[in-house]
Amino acid sequence: MDVKILRRCFFAGKIGSKQRYVHQKENYVIRISLLTISLVMLLSVPAFAKITILDLKNDLGKVWASGEIVIRYENFNWFEPAPGENDNNDYNYYFTRSRLGLGYEYKWIEIFVQAQHTHIWDLPDSANAPAPAGSLGSGAVYYAFRRNRYYHSTFIKQGYILIKNIINSDISLKGGRFEYLDALEVTYDNPKVMWLKKARLAERLIGPFGYSAFTRSFDGGELSIDRNLFNVTATVSHPTEGGFENDAHHHIDDITLATGTLTLKYDKIIPHTENRLFYFFYNDDRKILKADNTPRMSLINRGNIEMHTLGFHLLSTLGLGPGVGDVLLWGVWQWGDWGRLSHNAWAWDVEMGYQFTGIYASPWLRVGYFMSSGDSNPVDSEHETFFQILPTARKYARFPFYNLMNNEDFFIQLIARPIKKVSIRADGHFLYINEREDRWYAGPGANRDRGSIFGYSGRPSFGDSDLAQLIDLSLVFDISTHINLEAYYGHAWGDDVIENIYERDDEADFFMLELRLKF
């Protein structure tokens, strides 16, 4: 690997003087020391799934506690724009995120309250370049969202009442603040099926944005009917602020979300297969400028978004020869209103893989192709760009300089487990803009109720369609049952779309190191 790339991964900023170099080196040593001390402390903590702190007499239930601590370091060497003010594309920052939950559980009821505290250090104050370059990485986005000079927040992450065994043991009702993960309404003990669901299906359209420092929740209600052959889940909610927004306690009144899913369980009706049909309704009344390809000075895209999404997925695995094969299909169609425009869009994904289970490291090779619609005419009466709603964006763009809107992504994945506690994943992506008259989109959806920030950004393509090639590598070390360490590195080679915007350097790097404890 290039020595220059390694330097960018571990050192922040451009070194302009000997004094600045010494200062950066001292900061680096402090941060590595902090991570080392934290690791030693966490290793001394015994692992628990839930800690029962009070077992009530006369079979009246129990009170339990759970918690999570995340420490993450991120380094960005973003694509480099032309020289000017606020063009710091090479920086690092880190954050801690702590959660503590208390729950009460009885035969037919569960009450849970979870508090979260997040603190971010060293966000760059000069990494938001003039348009079209915009924010130069996630650190710049956090800084742009700040409402004051503080980069920390303490708030209620979850707080709900779950009533179980209504009418019979199959029906449950939840109300309050909770997390909703699209495609994880049903879980299984099968590790292969669960990896596919979590990594390649879950949160593609709706999720708690757990990658971010502040994350997202949903205020509302959830009804679940869970039977042996199928599951039906329906929710109505308002998403909370959060994600990149540090004022994460309030929900977004102007956004209403309704979901309905029917899951035919894996291996119950069709052998070795799960089928799911889903419908999502999204209404956004925020009167702000939207990210699309309409002329910037036009008011054509003002007004609310009222969008229907109908989709399905099929997941199947089957033992073949010395290993196990898998096939995944996913597709959606969208219709409704996009401000003063009618909305009509689509997206689909096809993936397949094969894991050699009988040889060292059980290598798992997967290939896939994703495509979503873009808008070919910026001045007609239709908006045809696929809208990703409220996803956990980084699951499908691990170097998050793009998302799934107006996107084509041909990818290859290799997953291996050389030893029991270590898993390695390497991905290669060939990325394109589907409609060259549309934009290059990024972002995770709405983070803020009021103001001028929509939640998605759109940079012009200047009539080109080749976006980038990306190669990334991650290593996860499960230190114990509830402690793991993850390292990630990604390098992107920008193509025509990126070269049109970033004149000085069309390559970019992203490095992340994360320590996580759950109990």
N, C-alpha and C positions, 0 to 999 in steps of 0.2 A: 504494500500500500504506500502511496506517496507520503513522504515525510511531512509535506505541507498540509495534507489533509489531516494527518494525525495531530499536528499542532493546532489546527482549527478545532478539532474535536475537544481538546482539553484546555485550551487557553482562550480567554474572552478578549474581544476587541482587537484593534490593530495597534501594534506597538509603535508608538511615535517617538519615544525617548527612553533613555535608560531608567529614569525614575519611574515612568509608567510601567515599564517591564517588571521592575522590582515589586511595585505595588500589586500588579496582577499575579505575580508568582506567589506573593504572600497570601492573597485572597484564595488562590488555588489550594495552597497548603492548608489554610484554615478550613476550607470546604471539605477536602478529603479527610482531614482530621475529624470533622464533625460527623461525616458518614461512618468513619471507622468506629468512633465512640458509640454512635447510635447502634451500629451492628453488634458491638459487644454487649450493650445494654439489652438489646432485644433478644440476643441468644440466651441471656440469663433468665428470661421470662418463660415460665412453663406455658405450653400450648393448650388452649381450651377451645372447644367449639362454642359453648355458652357456659358462663359461670353462674351456677345457681347460688344466689345469695340469701334466699329465704324460702324454705319449704313449709308452707302453711299446714297447720294441723287439720284434722278431720277431712282430709282430701279436698281442700279448698284451693288447690293450685299452687303455683310457685312463682317467685320473682327471680328474674335472671338478668345478667348484664352481658353486653358484647361490645367489642371495640375494634378500631382499626387505626393504624398509624402509617402514613405514606410520606417518604422523603424522596424527592426527585430533583435531579440536576439535569438541565437541558442546555445544549450549546447549539446555536444556529450560525451557520455561515450561508446566508441567503444569497440568492441571485443579486448581482451588484449593479445598481443603476448608475446613470451618469453622475459625475461629481456635483455636489450641492449640499444644501442644508438638510439635516435629518436623513443622512444616507448611511447610517451605521448598520451595516448588514452582518457584522461579525461580533457576536456577543454571547454571554451566558447569563442564566439566572437559575434560581432554585426555589422550591417551596416545600412546606410541610403541611400536611392535612391530617387532622386527628378527628376521630369520631368516637363517641361513647353513647351507647344505647341501653335503656332500661325497659324490660318487658315483664308483663304479667300474663300468665297462661293458665287457663282453666279448661274444662272439658269442651265448652262451646264458645269460648271467647278468648281473644288475645288482644292485649293493649301494648303498644310499643311507641316509645319516644326516643329519638336519636338526635343529639346535638353534634354540630360540626364546627371546627375552627380551622381556618386556612390562613397561612401567612406566606407572602412572596417576598423574596429579596432580589435586589439588583436588576429590576426591570430597566430596559434601555429607554432613555428619554429622547433619543434622536434617531429612531429607526422607523419613522413614518414618513416616507418620501412623498414628494408631489405625485399626483396622478400622471400616468397610469400605474407607476410602480407600487404605490400604496404602502401598506404595512409590510415590513421586511421580517416576517416570521411571527410566531405566536407571542413572543415577548412584546413585540410592538402592538399586537392586538390587545393584550392585557392592559398595556399602558394607555391605549386609546380609550378603553372602556372605563378607566378610573373616574370616580365621581369626586374624589378628594385626593389628598396627598398620601393616604394610607392604602396599603396593599394587603389588608387583612380583613377578616370577617368572621363573626361568630353568629350562628343562626340555627334554627330547627331544620334539620335535614329531612327527618321523617317524624310523623306523629299520627297514628291511625288506630282505629278500633276494627278488629276482624271478628266477625260473628260466623262461626262454623256450625255445621250440622243443622242448617235450616231445613225444615220439613223432613229431610233425610240427610245422610252423611255426605251427599254429593254436592250440596249447594253451600256457597259461602258468599259473604258480603263484606266489603271493606270500605271504610270511609275515613277521609282525612287527607294527610299528606303522605305520599308513598312514591316508590319508584315503579315505572312501567317499562318493561323491556320487550319490545316488539319481537316476536318469534320464540320467546321463552315462556310462553304461557304453560307449556308442558316440558318437564325435564325427565331424564331417565338415568339409570345406572350405567348404561353403555358409554364408555369413555370416548370411543370414536364418534358416535352419533352426537354426543354432547360437544366435542371439539368442533364439529362441522356446524352445529347450531350456534354456538357461541361466537365462533370466528368468522363464519361465512353467511349467516342468516340474521342473527340477533342484532337489533338496534340499527338496522340498515335504514329504516325510516323514522323510528321513534325510539328514544332511549334516554338514559340519565346523563349522558355525556361524561362518563366517569373518567375519561382521560384528562379532562380539564381540572384546574385547581379548585373551582368552586362547585362544579357539577350542576345538575338540574333535577328537580322533583316535579310531582304533579299533585295538585290539590283537587280532590273530587271523590268519586266513588268507583268501585269495581265490583262486578258481579261475576262469579265463576260457577259453572256447572261442570264438575269433573267426574266422568264415569269411566268404566273399564275400557270402552272402545273409543271414546272421543272426549274432547273438552270444548266447552263454549265459554268465552270470556268477553265481557263488554265493560268499557270504561267511559266515563264522561269527566272531563277535568279542565283546569287551567294550568299550563306549565308555569313553573316558578322562574324568576330571574336567576341568573347564575351563569355557569359556563365560564366566560371571560369576565363577567360582571361581578364585582366584589360585593355589591349590595344584594345578596342572594336570598334574603328571607322572604321578600314579597313575591306574590304570583302576578302573572301578566293578565290583567282583567280583560284586555282587548283580544286575547287569543282563546278560543274554545276548541277543544279537541274531543272527538268521540271515536271510539274504536269498537270493532266487533270481529271476533275470530272464531273459526271452527277448525279444530285440529283433529284429524283422524290419526290416532296414536300409532307410533312405530310398532310394526310387527303384530298389530291387533286385527286389522281388516285386510290389508295387503301385506304379504310377507316381506320383512326386512325394509319396510317403507313407511315414511310419515308423509301425510298430505295435509296441507293447510290452505284454507280460503280466508281472506281477510278484507275488511272494508274500513277505511279511515275517513273521517270528515274533519276538515281543518278550516277554521274561520278566523281571519286576522283583520281586526278593525283599526289597526294603527295607521294613521294618515301620514305615512312617511314614504319617501322615494324608494322604490323597490330596485333590486338588482336584476336588470334585464337588458335587452339590447335596443330598447326604444330610445329615441333622441333624448339626451340629458335635459334639455331645456323644455321638453314637452311635459304636459300634465296628464298625458294619456294613461300613465300607469298609476295615477292616484286612485284612491278608493280602496275598498276592502278586498281581501282574498277570500273566496268561498270555494273550496276545492274538495272534490270527492276522489278517493283512490280505491280502486278495486284490484286485488291481486291474489296470487297463489304461490305456494312453493311445494316442491316435491323433493324429498331426500330419501335416497335408497343406498343400502350397502349390501354386498353379497360376497361370500367367500369364493374365490376363484384361484385354483391352482395353489401356489405356495403363499398366497396372501389374500387380501381383502380389497375389493374394488368399491368405489363409491361414485354416485351420480347425483348432481344437485341442479335443479331447475328453479328459477325464480322469475316472476314477471308481474308488471303492474300496468294499468291504464288509468289516466287521470282526466277529469273533466270538471268544468265549473267556470268561475270568473276570476280574472286577474286584474283587479282595478276595473278600468273601463274596457278591458279586452276580454274576450272569451278564452278559456284555457282548455287545451287539448294536448295531452302529452303521454309518453309511454317510456318504459324501460324494461330490459330483460337481462338475464344472466344464465349462462350455461357453464357448468364445471364438472370435471371428472378426475378421478385419481385412482392410484393403486398403491397399497402398502405391502411391502415384502415382510411379513411377520416372522418368517423363520430364519432370518439372517441377522447379523450384528447390527445394532442400532435401529432395526425395523424401519428402514428408510421409506418415506411416503412421498411419492411424486404426484403433483396435481397440476392441471392446466385449466384455464378458464377464459371466457370472453364475456365482457360486460359492455352493453351499449344502452345509451339513453338518448332521448330526442332533444334536439335543439330547435331554435327558431330561425328559419331561413329568410324571413322578411321582417325587418324592424319597423315598418310603417303600415302594415296591414292591421286588420281587426282581431287577429288571433295571437295568443301567446302559447308557444309550443315547446317551451323548455321544461323538461322534467324537473319537478320540485321535490327536494329530498325531505321536506317537512321538518322534523326535530330529531335528527339522528345523533348517534355517537360517531362522529365523522371519522375519527382516526382508525377505527376498525377496518375501513376499506381504503384508507390512504394513510399508511403508517408514517410517511413523511407528508404532513398535511398541507402541501401547497396546492392541492386540488381536491375536488369532491366528485360526486357521481352525477352532477348536472351537466348536460351537453357533453357527455364524456364517452369515449371508447377506451377500453382497457383490456389488452391481451396480456395475460400473466402466466408465469410458471412459478410453482412453489415446491420447495423441498423441505421436508420436516423429518427430523431424526432425533432419537434419544440414545446417545452413546453410552450413558450410564443412567441408572435409575432416577437420579434426582436432577438430571440436566437434560433440557430439550433445546434443540437448535432449529431455527427456521430461517430459510433464505428465500427471498422473492425477487423476481425480475419482472418489470412492467414496461410495456410499450403503450404510451398514452397519446391520445389524439382528441381534438375537438371534433364533435360529430358534425355540427353545422358551422362552417367558417364565417358566416354572417352573424353568428351569435358570439358569446363571450366565453372567456376562461373563468370558471366559477370556483370559489372556495368558500369554506365556512360551515358551521354546524347548525344554523337556524337561529331563531330569535333568542336573544340573551337579555333584552331590556324592554320594559313596558313603554316608556316614553322616550322622546329624544329623536335623533336623526339616524341612528344605527339600525339597519334592517336585520342584520344577522348573517347575510350572505354578501360576498363581494363579487363583482364581475369586471374583469380586465378585458380590454378589447383584443380581438385576435388579429386585426388588421388584414383580414381576408385569408389567413393561413390556418391550417388544421393540425400540423405536427406540433405536439406539445412538449413531450420529454420522454427520455428513458430513465428508469429508476431501478436501482438495485439496492436491496437492504438486507440486513442480517440482524437477528436477535437471538439472545441466549438467556434462558430462564433457569435459575438454580433454585430448586426447592430445598432450602436449608433445613427446614423441618416441616411438619404438617401445616403450620400456620405462618411460616416466615419464608418469603422468597425474595430473590434479587434478580432484576432484569436489566440487561444492557441491550441497547439498540443503536445501530448505525445505518444511515441511509445516504446515498449519493445520487444526485440527479444531474443528468446531462440535458440541458434545455435545447429544444429545437426551435423552429421558426417563430412560433407564437411568443416564446420567452425571449428569444433573441431580439425581437422587435421592441421589447420593453426595457430589457436590461442590457445596456450597451457595453458595460465594462467586463462583466463576467456572467456567462449563461450557465454556470454550474453552481451547485449548492450542496451543502452537507448539513446533516442533523444527527446529533449524538444525544442519547438519553441514558441515564443511570437511575434506577428506581429501587428503593428498598421498601418492602411492604410487610407489615405484621397484622394479622387478624386473630382475634380471640373471641 
